[in-house]
Amino acid sequence: MSNCKEVYKNYDESKNIAFFNDKPDFDIVLKCENFAGFFRGTSIARSRIKSPVKKCMVKIEFDTFL
């Protein structure tokens, strides 16, 4: 996660920045170190909360070597 105000001010589509709903009932759970699951503020989601979603999230890209 990064500072959304700074990200928005310096927004560049080539940086793979995604903006999400900033309502407080959205939560994020990171899985497998590279996937994010988004949940509404339900009892199931609350039991799995790792950190709150801000207004934006920077997409992390990586290469997989087989």
N, C-alpha and C positions, 0 to 999 in steps of 0.2 A: 504494500500500500504506500501511497505517497501523499504529499500535501496537495489536496485537490485544488485549492485556490491557485497554487503555483502551476499545477498541471494545466488547469483551464486557461490561465493567463498565457502560457507558452504552448498552447495546444497545437499539435502537428499530427495530421492523420497518419503520417509515415511511422509514428512512434507506437502505433497499435494501442491507443488509449481508448478504453471503453467507459462509458458513463452509465451509471445505474440509478435506479430510483433512490432518492435520499431519505425516504420515510424511515422512521426508526424501527419499523417492524420487519426490516429486511436484514438477514444475517448471512454470514458466509462461513463455509466450512471447507477447509483445504483438504484434498484427498490425494494420495499418491504423490505428493510433493509438486504436482504440476496441474492438477485439476481443481476447479472450484465449484462447489455446489451452493446454490442459493435457495433459501427457504423463507417462507413467511414466518411471522412470529407465533408459531404454534408451540404446544408443549413438547412435541417431538423435536422441533428445531432448537428450542431453547436448551434442551439437554445436550445438544451437540455443538453449541456455539463455541467458536474459537476466538473470533474477533468481530466487531461490528463492521458492516459495510459503510464506507464513507460515501462520497458522491461519485467517486471514480476509482478505477483500478487499472494499473499498468499491466498489459499482457506480457507474460514472460515467454520468450521463444527459446527453443533449445533444439539441438540436433541429436538424433539417435543413431548410434553406430551399431550395425548388426554384424 
